[in-house]
Amino acid sequence: MAAARNSDESLGDLVATATRDLSLLVHKEIELAKTEIAAEAKRAGIGAGFLGGAGFVGLFAFVFLSVAAALAISEGADLPFWAGFLVIGGAFGGLAGLLAMAGLGKVIKIRGPQRTIRTVRDDITWAKHPTIAPDPDLEDLRASHS
């Protein structure tokens, strides 16, 4: 019976049916992907909220522990309170300086997109002089980013 139905339908009808079914399938897959992504985004948002809360509470813990350390140093070394806070402040200042030097060292080493600069220069050279062949060494770069 299916063979009889297929022989009655024209090729155009079959193509139209296949196109409609494919379009419906694509739309359903996109709808499923949107639903899954929305659920994952919600979960990621909740996780980010918890991480933000942990950072906020951690900041308070850091402040209180710093005060406790300053008071402990001043009490343990029989120093005035200001001296204990000076020691803790100096330690944090030193740590901040080390972190700043390490970060600055990394930032100074940042270079521009060297491969892109090379390919753009080659493209400009070719645009000015179309008779000059492009650099064959750059073809692999262009092909990998197309």
SELUM-126268 format. One record per residue: residue number from 1; x, y, z of N, C-alpha, C in turn; chain; residue in three letters. Coordinates in nm, 4 decimals. Layout:
N
num,npx,npy,npz,capx,capy,capz,cpx,cpy,cpz,cadena,residuo
NUM,X,Y,Z,X,Y,Z,X,Y,Z,A,ALA
...
end
This chain:
146
num,npx,npy,npz,capx,capy,capz,cpx,cpy,cpz,cadena,residuo
1,0.0824,-0.1184,0.0000,0.0000,0.0000,0.0000,0.0868,0.1249,0.0000,A,MET
2,0.1986,0.1224,0.0727,0.2873,0.2371,0.0749,0.3494,0.2589,-0.0619,A,ALA
3,0.3779,0.1488,-0.1326,0.4357,0.1613,-0.2658,0.3370,0.2275,-0.3603,A,ALA
4,0.2092,0.1955,-0.3444,0.1071,0.2555,-0.4295,0.0964,0.4046,-0.4002,A,ALA
5,0.1087,0.4424,-0.2726,0.1001,0.5836,-0.2358,0.2186,0.6613,-0.2906,A,ARG
6,0.3376,0.6009,-0.2808,0.4569,0.6673,-0.3302,0.4519,0.6873,-0.4808,A,ASN
7,0.3950,0.5919,-0.5526,0.3891,0.6052,-0.6979,0.2874,0.7107,-0.7393,A,SER
8,0.1865,0.7365,-0.6533,0.0870,0.8386,-0.6848,0.1405,0.9792,-0.6598,A,ASP
9,0.2340,0.9957,-0.5659,0.2875,1.1277,-0.5336,0.3953,1.1666,-0.6347,A,GLU
10,0.3953,1.2926,-0.6690,0.4973,1.3397,-0.7628,0.6276,1.3648,-0.6883,A,SER
11,0.7314,1.3802,-0.7630,0.8620,1.4084,-0.7043,0.8586,1.5416,-0.6302,A,LEU
12,0.7883,1.6390,-0.6827,0.7752,1.7690,-0.6169,0.7068,1.7577,-0.4822,A,GLY
13,0.6015,1.6721,-0.4753,0.5321,1.6512,-0.3475,0.6248,1.5866,-0.2452,A,ASP
14,0.7035,1.4899,-0.2915,0.7963,1.4223,-0.2006,0.9028,1.5193,-0.1490,A,LEU
15,0.9545,1.6029,-0.2383,1.0559,1.7011,-0.1973,0.9946,1.8013,-0.1001,A,VAL
16,0.8719,1.8451,-0.1285,0.8052,1.9405,-0.0396,0.7838,1.8796,0.0984,A,ALA
17,0.7413,1.7537,0.1025,0.7195,1.6849,0.2295,0.8518,1.6700,0.3053,A,THR
18,0.9566,1.6296,0.2345,1.0872,1.6130,0.2989,1.1385,1.7473,0.3506,A,ALA
19,1.1209,1.8529,0.2734,1.1638,1.9862,0.3156,1.0871,2.0312,0.4385,A,THR
20,0.9561,2.0090,0.4394,0.8742,2.0476,0.5545,0.9165,1.9700,0.6786,A,ARG
21,0.9373,1.8382,0.6616,0.9779,1.7554,0.7752,1.1154,1.7961,0.8274,A,ASP
22,1.2079,1.8270,0.7352,1.3407,1.8696,0.7762,1.3342,2.0033,0.8491,A,LEU
23,1.2523,2.0948,0.7985,1.2358,2.2248,0.8628,1.1779,2.2078,1.0030,A,SER
24,1.0778,2.1222,1.0166,1.0180,2.0959,1.1475,1.1210,2.0355,1.2423,A,LEU
25,1.2012,1.9429,1.1915,1.3042,1.8804,1.2742,1.4061,1.9839,1.3219,A,LEU
26,1.4501,2.0716,1.2328,1.5467,2.1749,1.2699,1.4872,2.2680,1.3746,A,VAL
27,1.3616,2.3087,1.3559,1.2969,2.3976,1.4527,1.2843,2.3306,1.5890,A,HIS
28,1.2503,2.2037,1.5912,1.2383,2.1314,1.7180,1.3747,2.1182,1.7861,A,LYS
29,1.4787,2.0921,1.7081,1.6131,2.0804,1.7659,1.6577,2.2144,1.8238,A,GLU
30,1.6283,2.3233,1.7526,1.6640,2.4564,1.8032,1.5871,2.4861,1.9313,A,ILE
31,1.4605,2.4503,1.9349,1.3787,2.4714,2.0551,1.4348,2.3923,2.1730,A,GLU
32,1.4756,2.2679,2.1477,1.5350,2.1848,2.2527,1.6664,2.2468,2.3015,A,LEU
33,1.7488,2.2946,2.2088,1.8759,2.3562,2.2471,1.8514,2.4811,2.3314,A,ALA
34,1.7536,2.5633,2.2940,1.7226,2.6842,2.3713,1.6786,2.6465,2.5128,A,LYS
35,1.5984,2.5449,2.5248,1.5506,2.5017,2.6561,1.6662,2.4533,2.7426,A,THR
36,1.7542,2.3724,2.6825,1.8687,2.3214,2.7587,1.9635,2.4344,2.7987,A,GLU
37,1.9885,2.5269,2.7078,2.0797,2.6377,2.7371,2.0206,2.7272,2.8458,A,ILE
38,1.8897,2.7502,2.8397,1.8261,2.8338,2.9424,1.8393,2.7692,3.0800,A,ALA
39,1.8197,2.6380,3.0865,1.8332,2.5689,3.2148,1.9766,2.5755,3.2658,A,ALA
40,2.0743,2.5575,3.1766,2.2139,2.5645,3.2169,2.2526,2.7066,3.2580,A,GLU
41,2.1987,2.8063,3.1876,2.2281,2.9459,3.2224,2.1711,2.9793,3.3602,A,ALA
42,2.0530,2.9280,3.3891,1.9935,2.9519,3.5211,2.0804,2.8887,3.6297,A,LYS
43,2.1248,2.7667,3.6039,2.2105,2.6975,3.7009,2.3431,2.7725,3.7186,A,ARG
44,2.3995,2.8229,3.6086,2.5245,2.8989,3.6162,2.5032,3.0298,3.6927,A,ALA
45,2.3880,3.0937,3.6721,2.3579,3.2171,3.7448,2.3475,3.1942,3.8945,A,GLY
46,2.2837,3.0855,3.9327,2.2724,3.0524,4.0749,2.4115,3.0244,4.1329,A,ILE
47,2.4929,2.9506,4.0575,2.6297,2.9223,4.1023,2.7114,3.0497,4.1166,A,GLY
48,2.6954,3.1416,4.0218,2.7672,3.2692,4.0299,2.7216,3.3496,4.1511,A,ALA
49,2.5935,3.3436,4.1814,2.5430,3.4116,4.3009,2.6039,3.3555,4.4284,A,GLY
50,2.6131,3.2234,4.4354,2.6759,3.1614,4.5519,2.8236,3.2001,4.5613,A,PHE
51,2.8935,3.2030,4.4471,3.0345,3.2426,4.4494,3.0497,3.3879,4.4931,A,LEU
52,2.9608,3.4746,4.4476,2.9648,3.6144,4.4909,2.9410,3.6269,4.6395,A,GLY
53,2.8444,3.5517,4.6915,2.8179,3.5519,4.8354,2.9367,3.4995,4.9141,A,GLY
54,3.0006,3.3956,4.8617,3.1182,3.3408,4.9298,3.2310,3.4437,4.9325,A,ALA
55,3.2495,3.5162,4.8239,3.3521,3.6202,4.8200,3.3234,3.7320,4.9184,A,GLY
56,3.1964,3.7718,4.9281,3.1562,3.8781,5.0205,3.1811,3.8363,5.1654,A,PHE
57,3.1371,3.7165,5.2004,3.1582,3.6667,5.3365,3.3073,3.6435,5.3618,A,VAL
58,3.3790,3.5957,5.2595,3.5230,3.5747,5.2724,3.5980,3.7044,5.2984,A,GLY
59,3.5505,3.8138,5.2393,3.6128,3.9437,5.2634,3.5993,3.9841,5.4105,A,LEU
60,3.4802,3.9627,5.4671,3.4617,3.9920,5.6096,3.5509,3.9036,5.6955,A,PHE
61,3.5622,3.7755,5.6599,3.6490,3.6847,5.7351,3.7938,3.7320,5.7280,A,ALA
62,3.8351,3.7766,5.6106,3.9718,3.8259,5.5933,3.9977,3.9474,5.6812,A,PHE
63,3.9036,4.0396,5.6854,3.9203,4.1600,5.7682,3.9285,4.1224,5.9159,A,VAL
64,3.8371,4.0378,5.9625,3.8368,4.0001,6.1031,3.9619,3.9211,6.1410,A,PHE
65,4.0060,3.8324,6.0528,4.1274,3.7569,6.0818,4.2507,3.8470,6.0808,A,LEU
66,4.2498,3.9484,5.9953,4.3607,4.0445,5.9940,4.3648,4.1236,6.1242,A,SER
67,4.2505,4.1656,6.1721,4.2448,4.2383,6.2991,4.2903,4.1474,6.4129,A,VAL
68,4.2437,4.0226,6.4099,4.2839,3.9282,6.5142,4.4350,3.9046,6.5111,A,ALA
69,4.4922,3.8934,6.3906,4.6363,3.8731,6.3797,4.7118,3.9949,6.4319,A,ALA
70,4.6648,4.1147,6.4001,4.7312,4.2365,6.4483,4.7248,4.2434,6.6004,A,ALA
71,4.6092,4.2122,6.6571,4.5960,4.2137,6.8038,4.6823,4.1056,6.8678,A,LEU
72,4.6912,3.9893,6.8033,4.7726,3.8802,6.8583,4.9208,3.9163,6.8554,A,ALA
73,4.9648,3.9801,6.7473,5.1060,4.0214,6.7392,5.1368,4.1243,6.8470,A,ILE
74,5.0467,4.2226,6.8608,5.0730,4.3267,6.9608,5.0705,4.2684,7.1021,A,SER
75,4.9816,4.1736,7.1273,4.9721,4.1118,7.2609,5.0904,4.0178,7.2847,A,GLU
76,5.1215,3.9355,7.1838,5.2281,3.8354,7.2014,5.3657,3.8966,7.2120,A,GLY
77,5.3906,4.0064,7.1409,5.5229,4.0698,7.1429,5.5275,4.1853,7.2412,A,ALA
78,5.4204,4.2050,7.3167,5.4102,4.3132,7.4148,5.4392,4.4485,7.3492,A,ASP
79,5.3695,4.4698,7.2361,5.3815,4.5941,7.1598,5.2501,4.6702,7.1687,A,LEU
80,5.2525,4.8002,7.1388,5.1251,4.8736,7.1333,5.0410,4.8212,7.0156,A,PRO
81,4.9106,4.8475,7.0231,4.8199,4.7984,6.9197,4.8605,4.8480,6.7802,A,PHE
82,4.8974,4.9745,6.7721,4.9317,5.0297,6.6407,5.0476,4.9542,6.5767,A,TRP
83,5.1399,4.9025,6.6567,5.2544,4.8300,6.6023,5.2103,4.6965,6.5413,A,ALA
84,5.1167,4.6292,6.6055,5.0632,4.5044,6.5505,4.9938,4.5279,6.4174,A,GLY
85,4.9149,4.6369,6.4120,4.8476,4.6695,6.2870,4.9488,4.7118,6.1801,A,PHE
86,5.0549,4.7785,6.2213,5.1594,4.8178,6.1272,5.2267,4.6948,6.0675,A,LEU
87,5.2525,4.5943,6.1481,5.3151,4.4711,6.0989,5.2237,4.4032,5.9967,A,VAL
88,5.0965,4.3890,6.0297,5.0013,4.3242,5.9379,4.9851,4.4079,5.8108,A,ILE
89,4.9739,4.5390,5.8257,4.9634,4.6266,5.7090,5.0864,4.6181,5.6204,A,GLY
90,5.2029,4.6124,5.6812,5.3273,4.5982,5.6047,5.3325,4.4656,5.5300,A,GLY
91,5.2872,4.3590,5.5957,5.2857,4.2282,5.5299,5.1927,4.2299,5.4089,A,ALA
92,5.0742,4.2897,5.4264,4.9803,4.2981,5.3136,5.0343,4.3903,5.2044,A,PHE
93,5.1006,4.4985,5.2445,5.1611,4.5879,5.1460,5.2695,4.5176,5.0655,A,GLY
94,5.3510,4.4388,5.1342,5.4547,4.3616,5.0645,5.3954,4.2596,4.9686,A,GLY
95,5.2918,4.1913,5.0148,5.2245,4.0945,4.9278,5.1634,4.1642,4.8066,A,LEU
96,5.1020,4.2803,4.8289,5.0439,4.3563,4.7179,5.1526,4.3981,4.6194,A,ALA
97,5.2666,4.4379,4.6692,5.3777,4.4754,4.5815,5.4266,4.3585,4.4981,A,GLY
98,5.4402,4.2415,4.5605,5.4825,4.1223,4.4860,5.3819,4.0852,4.3778,A,LEU
99,5.2541,4.0890,4.4136,5.1503,4.0572,4.3148,5.1484,4.1593,4.2011,A,LEU
100,5.1692,4.2865,4.2348,5.1723,4.3913,4.1319,5.2909,4.3714,4.0379,A,ALA
101,5.4065,4.3376,4.0930,5.5234,4.3137,4.0079,5.5011,4.1937,3.9168,A,MET
102,5.4437,4.0863,3.9706,5.4170,3.9676,3.8890,5.3152,4.0000,3.7791,A,ALA
103,5.2110,4.0740,3.8144,5.1102,4.1113,3.7154,5.1656,4.2041,3.6100,A,GLY
104,5.2462,4.3008,3.6505,5.3061,4.3941,3.5556,5.4005,4.3206,3.4612,A,LEU
105,5.4737,4.2243,3.5144,5.5623,4.1443,3.4296,5.4849,4.0695,3.3218,A,GLY
106,5.3677,4.0192,3.3564,5.2838,3.9498,3.2576,5.2253,4.0468,3.1572,A,LYS
107,5.1811,4.1651,3.2021,5.1182,4.2625,3.1135,5.2192,4.3180,3.0142,A,VAL
108,5.3408,4.3410,3.0582,5.4443,4.3949,2.9697,5.4739,4.2982,2.8549,A,ILE
109,5.4621,4.1690,2.8798,5.4930,4.0690,2.7786,5.3814,4.0492,2.6759,A,LYS
110,5.2685,4.1170,2.6932,5.1568,4.1005,2.5988,5.1955,4.1616,2.4651,A,ILE
111,5.1748,4.0843,2.3611,5.2032,4.1308,2.2257,5.0724,4.1355,2.1481,A,ARG
112,5.0753,4.2065,2.0403,4.9583,4.2127,1.9537,4.9408,4.0813,1.8793,A,GLY
113,4.8359,4.0719,1.8026,4.8114,3.9495,1.7252,4.9093,3.9404,1.6074,A,PRO
114,5.0256,3.8852,1.6311,5.1356,3.8873,1.5345,5.0994,3.8197,1.4022,A,GLN
115,5.0333,3.7053,1.4072,4.9981,3.6358,1.2830,4.8988,3.7179,1.2020,A,ARG
116,4.8027,3.7794,1.2700,4.7047,3.8616,1.1995,4.7728,3.9822,1.1365,A,THR
117,4.8651,4.0442,1.2077,4.9372,4.1589,1.1531,5.0134,4.1182,1.0271,A,ILE
118,5.0767,4.0019,1.0304,5.1507,3.9551,0.9130,5.0581,3.9327,0.7946,A,ARG
119,4.9445,3.8685,0.8185,4.8537,3.8410,0.7065,4.7901,3.9689,0.6537,A,THR
120,4.7574,4.0638,0.7407,4.6995,4.1908,0.6947,4.8022,4.2692,0.6139,A,VAL
121,4.9258,4.2747,0.6598,5.0299,4.3426,0.5827,5.0464,4.2795,0.4449,A,ARG
122,5.0425,4.1470,0.4418,5.0540,4.0778,0.3140,4.9341,4.1100,0.2247,A,ASP
123,4.8144,4.1156,0.2848,4.6950,4.1503,0.2069,4.7036,4.2919,0.1520,A,ASP
124,4.7538,4.3857,0.2331,4.7676,4.5251,0.1880,4.8689,4.5340,0.0744,A,ILE
125,4.9787,4.4614,0.0895,5.0789,4.4595,-0.0168,5.0179,4.4054,-0.1450,A,THR
126,4.9427,4.2990,-0.1362,4.8790,4.2412,-0.2547,4.7761,4.3377,-0.3135,A,TRP
127,4.6992,4.4077,-0.2271,4.5980,4.5005,-0.2773,4.6637,4.6174,-0.3508,A,ALA
128,4.7793,4.6621,-0.3043,4.8495,4.7710,-0.3717,4.9133,4.7246,-0.5023,A,LYS
129,4.9619,4.6018,-0.5005,5.0305,4.5455,-0.6175,4.9759,4.4050,-0.6426,A,HIS
130,4.8627,4.3937,-0.7128,4.8005,4.2613,-0.7322,4.8864,4.1639,-0.8118,A,PRO
131,4.9897,4.2123,-0.8738,5.0761,4.1213,-0.9498,5.1738,4.0471,-0.8594,A,THR
132,5.1923,4.0963,-0.7359,5.2812,4.0294,-0.6405,5.2033,3.9166,-0.5746,A,ILE
133,5.2605,3.7973,-0.5795,5.1931,3.6806,-0.5211,5.1936,3.6911,-0.3691,A,ALA
134,5.0846,3.6457,-0.3036,5.0819,3.6457,-0.1568,5.1887,3.5523,-0.1011,A,PRO
135,5.2276,3.5788,0.0202,5.3283,3.4972,0.0875,5.2718,3.3565,0.1064,A,ASP
136,5.3347,3.2546,0.0485,5.2804,3.1180,0.0613,5.2852,3.0654,0.2045,A,PRO
137,5.3748,3.1194,0.2874,5.3823,3.0750,0.4275,5.2573,3.1143,0.5049,A,ASP
138,5.1879,3.2187,0.4587,5.0693,3.2672,0.5297,4.9414,3.1980,0.4853,A,LEU
139,4.9472,3.1191,0.3805,4.8267,3.0515,0.3318,4.7692,2.9557,0.4360,A,GLU
140,4.8569,2.8889,0.5114,4.8090,2.7977,0.6162,4.7317,2.8742,0.7233,A,ASP
141,4.7813,2.9953,0.7581,4.7112,3.0773,0.8575,4.5745,3.1194,0.8063,A,LEU
142,4.5711,3.1621,0.6806,4.4434,3.2050,0.6245,4.3459,3.0893,0.6173,A,ARG
143,4.3936,2.9734,0.5776,4.3063,2.8571,0.5644,4.2519,2.8113,0.6985,A,ALA
144,4.3318,2.8250,0.8038,4.2859,2.7797,0.9367,4.1854,2.8730,0.9991,A,SER
145,4.1728,2.9963,0.9477,4.0798,3.0925,1.0056,3.9642,3.1245,0.9123,A,HIS
146,3.9481,3.0478,0.8083,3.8374,3.0736,0.7148,3.7129,3.0008,0.7570,A,SER
end
